[in-house]
């Protein structure tokens, strides 16, 4: 590989890594317990 291809590979790997970390953090923040109170009573869901 020449120098430009190596640079593109490194930048691409960093972008993919950032996307994976972002998805992991997003899913982690949206996990937990959801509690709803409605006409049919109380509903508790694990995420």
HTML snippet that shows the backbone in 3Dmol.js (N, CA, C, O; Angstrom):
<script src="https://3Dmol.org/build/3Dmol-min.js"></script>
<div id="view" style="width:600px;height:400px;position:relative"></div>
<script>
const pdb = `
ATOM      1  N   UNK A   1       0.843  -1.189   0.000  1.00  0.00           N
ATOM      2  CA  UNK A   1       0.000   0.000   0.000  1.00  0.00           C
ATOM      3  C   UNK A   1       0.883   1.246   0.000  1.00  0.00           C
ATOM      4  O   UNK A   1       1.952   1.275   0.611  1.00  0.00           O
ATOM      5  N   UNK A   2       0.417   2.247  -0.686  1.00  0.00           N
ATOM      6  CA  UNK A   2       1.181   3.483  -0.631  1.00  0.00           C
ATOM      7  C   UNK A   2       0.687   4.342   0.527  1.00  0.00           C
ATOM      8  O   UNK A   2      -0.228   3.953   1.253  1.00  0.00           O
ATOM      9  N   UNK A   3       1.283   5.482   0.690  1.00  0.00           N
ATOM     10  CA  UNK A   3       1.016   6.333   1.855  1.00  0.00           C
ATOM     11  C   UNK A   3      -0.438   6.815   1.909  1.00  0.00           C
ATOM     12  O   UNK A   3      -1.030   6.840   2.988  1.00  0.00           O
ATOM     13  N   UNK A   4      -1.028   7.199   0.768  1.00  0.00           N
ATOM     14  CA  UNK A   4      -2.403   7.693   0.769  1.00  0.00           C
ATOM     15  C   UNK A   4      -3.387   6.597   1.142  1.00  0.00           C
ATOM     16  O   UNK A   4      -4.335   6.852   1.884  1.00  0.00           O
ATOM     17  N   UNK A   5      -3.183   5.377   0.642  1.00  0.00           N
ATOM     18  CA  UNK A   5      -4.079   4.278   0.983  1.00  0.00           C
ATOM     19  C   UNK A   5      -4.027   3.966   2.472  1.00  0.00           C
ATOM     20  O   UNK A   5      -5.052   3.665   3.084  1.00  0.00           O
ATOM     21  N   UNK A   6      -2.847   4.035   3.047  1.00  0.00           N
ATOM     22  CA  UNK A   6      -2.711   3.786   4.476  1.00  0.00           C
ATOM     23  C   UNK A   6      -3.442   4.846   5.282  1.00  0.00           C
ATOM     24  O   UNK A   6      -4.095   4.529   6.276  1.00  0.00           O
ATOM     25  N   UNK A   7      -3.339   6.090   4.869  1.00  0.00           N
ATOM     26  CA  UNK A   7      -4.031   7.182   5.553  1.00  0.00           C
ATOM     27  C   UNK A   7      -5.543   7.002   5.462  1.00  0.00           C
ATOM     28  O   UNK A   7      -6.249   7.188   6.453  1.00  0.00           O
ATOM     29  N   UNK A   8      -6.048   6.640   4.279  1.00  0.00           N
ATOM     30  CA  UNK A   8      -7.487   6.400   4.110  1.00  0.00           C
ATOM     31  C   UNK A   8      -7.947   5.225   4.977  1.00  0.00           C
ATOM     32  O   UNK A   8      -9.031   5.271   5.560  1.00  0.00           O
ATOM     33  N   UNK A   9      -7.136   4.186   5.062  1.00  0.00           N
ATOM     34  CA  UNK A   9      -7.481   3.033   5.886  1.00  0.00           C
ATOM     35  C   UNK A   9      -7.576   3.416   7.358  1.00  0.00           C
ATOM     36  O   UNK A   9      -8.512   3.004   8.044  1.00  0.00           O
ATOM     37  N   UNK A  10      -6.624   4.193   7.847  1.00  0.00           N
ATOM     38  CA  UNK A  10      -6.622   4.609   9.253  1.00  0.00           C
ATOM     39  C   UNK A  10      -7.825   5.505   9.543  1.00  0.00           C
ATOM     40  O   UNK A  10      -8.496   5.324  10.559  1.00  0.00           O
ATOM     41  N   UNK A  11      -8.100   6.456   8.672  1.00  0.00           N
ATOM     42  CA  UNK A  11      -9.241   7.354   8.875  1.00  0.00           C
ATOM     43  C   UNK A  11     -10.545   6.558   8.833  1.00  0.00           C
ATOM     44  O   UNK A  11     -11.434   6.803   9.648  1.00  0.00           O
ATOM     45  N   UNK A  12     -10.676   5.625   7.916  1.00  0.00           N
ATOM     46  CA  UNK A  12     -11.868   4.792   7.828  1.00  0.00           C
ATOM     47  C   UNK A  12     -12.055   3.936   9.076  1.00  0.00           C
ATOM     48  O   UNK A  12     -13.173   3.797   9.574  1.00  0.00           O
ATOM     49  N   UNK A  13     -10.971   3.366   9.580  1.00  0.00           N
ATOM     50  CA  UNK A  13     -11.056   2.554  10.792  1.00  0.00           C
ATOM     51  C   UNK A  13     -11.474   3.404  11.993  1.00  0.00           C
ATOM     52  O   UNK A  13     -12.245   2.939  12.833  1.00  0.00           O
ATOM     53  N   UNK A  14     -10.985   4.625  12.084  1.00  0.00           N
ATOM     54  CA  UNK A  14     -11.385   5.520  13.171  1.00  0.00           C
ATOM     55  C   UNK A  14     -12.858   5.891  13.072  1.00  0.00           C
ATOM     56  O   UNK A  14     -13.550   5.947  14.089  1.00  0.00           O
ATOM     57  N   UNK A  15     -13.343   6.146  11.866  1.00  0.00           N
ATOM     58  CA  UNK A  15     -14.756   6.491  11.678  1.00  0.00           C
ATOM     59  C   UNK A  15     -15.640   5.314  12.079  1.00  0.00           C
ATOM     60  O   UNK A  15     -16.639   5.499  12.775  1.00  0.00           O
ATOM     61  N   UNK A  16     -15.284   4.109  11.647  1.00  0.00           N
ATOM     62  CA  UNK A  16     -16.056   2.925  12.015  1.00  0.00           C
ATOM     63  C   UNK A  16     -16.019   2.727  13.529  1.00  0.00           C
ATOM     64  O   UNK A  16     -17.042   2.403  14.131  1.00  0.00           O
ATOM     65  N   UNK A  17     -14.871   2.915  14.143  1.00  0.00           N
ATOM     66  CA  UNK A  17     -14.760   2.787  15.600  1.00  0.00           C
ATOM     67  C   UNK A  17     -15.642   3.789  16.333  1.00  0.00           C
ATOM     68  O   UNK A  17     -16.288   3.443  17.322  1.00  0.00           O
ATOM     69  N   UNK A  18     -15.672   5.022  15.856  1.00  0.00           N
ATOM     70  CA  UNK A  18     -16.518   6.037  16.484  1.00  0.00           C
ATOM     71  C   UNK A  18     -17.997   5.699  16.335  1.00  0.00           C
ATOM     72  O   UNK A  18     -18.783   5.924  17.256  1.00  0.00           O
ATOM     73  N   UNK A  19     -18.376   5.165  15.189  1.00  0.00           N
ATOM     74  CA  UNK A  19     -19.777   4.779  14.990  1.00  0.00           C
ATOM     75  C   UNK A  19     -20.151   3.648  15.942  1.00  0.00           C
ATOM     76  O   UNK A  19     -21.226   3.674  16.542  1.00  0.00           O
ATOM     77  N   UNK A  20     -19.278   2.662  16.085  1.00  0.00           N
ATOM     78  CA  UNK A  20     -19.564   1.535  16.988  1.00  0.00           C
ATOM     79  C   UNK A  20     -19.687   2.024  18.426  1.00  0.00           C
ATOM     80  O   UNK A  20     -20.603   1.612  19.138  1.00  0.00           O
ATOM     81  N   UNK A  21     -18.793   2.886  18.859  1.00  0.00           N
ATOM     82  CA  UNK A  21     -18.852   3.419  20.223  1.00  0.00           C
ATOM     83  C   UNK A  21     -20.118   4.254  20.409  1.00  0.00           C
ATOM     84  O   UNK A  21     -20.757   4.172  21.458  1.00  0.00           O
ATOM     85  N   UNK A  22     -20.485   5.042  19.427  1.00  0.00           N
ATOM     86  CA  UNK A  22     -21.695   5.853  19.514  1.00  0.00           C
ATOM     87  C   UNK A  22     -22.948   5.004  19.636  1.00  0.00           C
ATOM     88  O   UNK A  22     -23.829   5.315  20.438  1.00  0.00           O
ATOM     89  N   UNK A  23     -23.041   3.941  18.858  1.00  0.00           N
ATOM     90  CA  UNK A  23     -24.198   3.050  18.942  1.00  0.00           C
ATOM     91  C   UNK A  23     -24.238   2.371  20.304  1.00  0.00           C
ATOM     92  O   UNK A  23     -25.311   2.232  20.891  1.00  0.00           O
ATOM     93  N   UNK A  24     -23.095   1.949  20.811  1.00  0.00           N
ATOM     94  CA  UNK A  24     -23.043   1.304  22.121  1.00  0.00           C
ATOM     95  C   UNK A  24     -23.515   2.263  23.216  1.00  0.00           C
ATOM     96  O   UNK A  24     -24.306   1.876  24.076  1.00  0.00           O
ATOM     97  N   UNK A  25     -23.042   3.494  23.193  1.00  0.00           N
ATOM     98  CA  UNK A  25     -23.441   4.481  24.208  1.00  0.00           C
ATOM     99  C   UNK A  25     -24.926   4.808  24.081  1.00  0.00           C
ATOM    100  O   UNK A  25     -25.614   4.934  25.093  1.00  0.00           O
ATOM    101  N   UNK A  26     -25.431   4.947  22.856  1.00  0.00           N
ATOM    102  CA  UNK A  26     -26.847   5.243  22.638  1.00  0.00           C
ATOM    103  C   UNK A  26     -27.715   4.124  23.198  1.00  0.00           C
ATOM    104  O   UNK A  26     -28.700   4.395  23.884  1.00  0.00           O
ATOM    105  N   UNK A  27     -27.368   2.876  22.916  1.00  0.00           N
ATOM    106  CA  UNK A  27     -28.147   1.744  23.421  1.00  0.00           C
ATOM    107  C   UNK A  27     -28.044   1.616  24.932  1.00  0.00           C
ATOM    108  O   UNK A  27     -29.006   1.209  25.583  1.00  0.00           O
ATOM    109  N   UNK A  28     -26.910   1.952  25.491  1.00  0.00           N
ATOM    110  CA  UNK A  28     -26.721   1.869  26.938  1.00  0.00           C
ATOM    111  C   UNK A  28     -27.589   2.899  27.659  1.00  0.00           C
ATOM    112  O   UNK A  28     -28.144   2.606  28.718  1.00  0.00           O
ATOM    113  N   UNK A  29     -27.708   4.081  27.103  1.00  0.00           N
ATOM    114  CA  UNK A  29     -28.523   5.128  27.727  1.00  0.00           C
ATOM    115  C   UNK A  29     -30.014   4.836  27.616  1.00  0.00           C
ATOM    116  O   UNK A  29     -30.794   5.269  28.465  1.00  0.00           O
ATOM    117  N   UNK A  30     -30.414   4.114  26.588  1.00  0.00           N
ATOM    118  CA  UNK A  30     -31.820   3.815  26.387  1.00  0.00           C
ATOM    119  C   UNK A  30     -32.237   2.501  27.034  1.00  0.00           C
ATOM    120  O   UNK A  30     -33.361   2.042  26.833  1.00  0.00           O
ATOM    121  N   UNK A  31     -31.354   1.897  27.799  1.00  0.00           N
ATOM    122  CA  UNK A  31     -31.724   0.671  28.484  1.00  0.00           C
ATOM    123  C   UNK A  31     -32.204   1.019  29.888  1.00  0.00           C
ATOM    124  O   UNK A  31     -31.922   2.099  30.407  1.00  0.00           O
ATOM    125  N   UNK A  32     -32.924   0.099  30.484  1.00  0.00           N
ATOM    126  CA  UNK A  32     -33.433   0.332  31.824  1.00  0.00           C
ATOM    127  C   UNK A  32     -34.845  -0.200  31.948  1.00  0.00           C
ATOM    128  O   UNK A  32     -35.210  -1.179  31.297  1.00  0.00           O
ATOM    129  N   UNK A  33     -35.618   0.431  32.765  1.00  0.00           N
ATOM    130  CA  UNK A  33     -36.985  -0.002  33.025  1.00  0.00           C
ATOM    131  C   UNK A  33     -37.937   1.102  32.589  1.00  0.00           C
ATOM    132  O   UNK A  33     -37.733   2.279  32.889  1.00  0.00           O
ATOM    133  N   UNK A  34     -38.985   0.696  31.873  1.00  0.00           N
ATOM    134  CA  UNK A  34     -40.012   1.643  31.453  1.00  0.00           C
ATOM    135  C   UNK A  34     -41.296   1.319  32.205  1.00  0.00           C
ATOM    136  O   UNK A  34     -41.764   0.181  32.178  1.00  0.00           O
ATOM    137  N   UNK A  35     -41.857   2.305  32.866  1.00  0.00           N
ATOM    138  CA  UNK A  35     -43.082   2.125  33.648  1.00  0.00           C
ATOM    139  C   UNK A  35     -44.165   2.990  33.030  1.00  0.00           C
ATOM    140  O   UNK A  35     -43.987   4.194  32.844  1.00  0.00           O
ATOM    141  N   UNK A  36     -45.305   2.353  32.709  1.00  0.00           N
ATOM    142  CA  UNK A  36     -46.440   3.085  32.159  1.00  0.00           C
ATOM    143  C   UNK A  36     -47.653   2.866  33.042  1.00  0.00           C
ATOM    144  O   UNK A  36     -47.914   1.759  33.513  1.00  0.00           O
ATOM    145  N   UNK A  37     -48.388   3.951  33.253  1.00  0.00           N
ATOM    146  CA  UNK A  37     -49.642   3.873  34.008  1.00  0.00           C
ATOM    147  C   UNK A  37     -50.753   4.301  33.065  1.00  0.00           C
ATOM    148  O   UNK A  37     -50.762   5.429  32.571  1.00  0.00           O
ATOM    149  N   UNK A  38     -51.694   3.389  32.818  1.00  0.00           N
ATOM    150  CA  UNK A  38     -52.760   3.686  31.881  1.00  0.00           C
ATOM    151  C   UNK A  38     -54.092   3.164  32.387  1.00  0.00           C
ATOM    152  O   UNK A  38     -54.230   2.802  33.555  1.00  0.00           O
ATOM    153  N   UNK A  39     -55.061   3.131  31.500  1.00  0.00           N
ATOM    154  CA  UNK A  39     -56.396   2.681  31.855  1.00  0.00           C
ATOM    155  C   UNK A  39     -56.423   1.207  32.258  1.00  0.00           C
ATOM    156  O   UNK A  39     -57.268   0.793  33.052  1.00  0.00           O
ATOM    157  N   UNK A  40     -55.510   0.426  31.716  1.00  0.00           N
ATOM    158  CA  UNK A  40     -55.480  -1.003  32.002  1.00  0.00           C
ATOM    159  C   UNK A  40     -54.596  -1.349  33.192  1.00  0.00           C
ATOM    160  O   UNK A  40     -54.408  -2.528  33.493  1.00  0.00           O
ATOM    161  N   UNK A  41     -54.063  -0.370  33.858  1.00  0.00           N
ATOM    162  CA  UNK A  41     -53.240  -0.603  35.038  1.00  0.00           C
ATOM    163  C   UNK A  41     -51.802  -0.166  34.832  1.00  0.00           C
ATOM    164  O   UNK A  41     -51.521   0.718  34.024  1.00  0.00           O
ATOM    165  N   UNK A  42     -50.898  -0.788  35.566  1.00  0.00           N
ATOM    166  CA  UNK A  42     -49.496  -0.446  35.532  1.00  0.00           C
ATOM    167  C   UNK A  42     -48.756  -1.482  34.698  1.00  0.00           C
ATOM    168  O   UNK A  42     -48.973  -2.684  34.848  1.00  0.00           O
ATOM    169  N   UNK A  43     -47.879  -1.005  33.816  1.00  0.00           N
ATOM    170  CA  UNK A  43     -47.080  -1.871  32.965  1.00  0.00           C
ATOM    171  C   UNK A  43     -45.599  -1.558  33.199  1.00  0.00           C
ATOM    172  O   UNK A  43     -45.179  -0.402  33.140  1.00  0.00           O
ATOM    173  N   UNK A  44     -44.813  -2.616  33.468  1.00  0.00           N
ATOM    174  CA  UNK A  44     -43.373  -2.453  33.680  1.00  0.00           C
ATOM    175  C   UNK A  44     -42.647  -3.292  32.648  1.00  0.00           C
ATOM    176  O   UNK A  44     -42.864  -4.502  32.572  1.00  0.00           O
ATOM    177  N   UNK A  45     -41.785  -2.669  31.847  1.00  0.00           N
ATOM    178  CA  UNK A  45     -41.024  -3.355  30.804  1.00  0.00           C
ATOM    179  C   UNK A  45     -39.536  -3.153  31.026  1.00  0.00           C
ATOM    180  O   UNK A  45     -39.082  -2.039  31.286  1.00  0.00           O
ATOM    181  N   UNK A  46     -38.779  -4.244  30.920  1.00  0.00           N
ATOM    182  CA  UNK A  46     -37.314  -4.161  30.936  1.00  0.00           C
ATOM    183  C   UNK A  46     -36.837  -3.893  29.537  1.00  0.00           C
ATOM    184  O   UNK A  46     -37.379  -4.438  28.575  1.00  0.00           O
ATOM    185  N   UNK A  47     -35.833  -3.061  29.411  1.00  0.00           N
ATOM    186  CA  UNK A  47     -35.260  -2.780  28.086  1.00  0.00           C
ATOM    187  C   UNK A  47     -33.934  -3.439  27.978  1.00  0.00           C
ATOM    188  O   UNK A  47     -33.274  -3.334  26.944  1.00  0.00           O
TER     189      UNK A  47
END
`;
const viewer = $3Dmol.createViewer("view");
viewer.addModel(pdb, "pdb");
viewer.setStyle({}, {cartoon: {color: "spectrum"}});
viewer.zoomTo();
viewer.render();
</script>
